[in-house]
């Protein structure tokens, strides 16, 4: 039988999903920043190597 009354677990699930999305976005952003920094550094090293 279905329960009557307020939903039991929706607020906690929504909060958890929000936090996990924030964590994933943070990790993705850090990865992109690291990749961009390395790309910039390799370009700088290549120009120094050419000179």
Residue pairs with C-beta under 8 A, 6 or more apart in sequence:
none
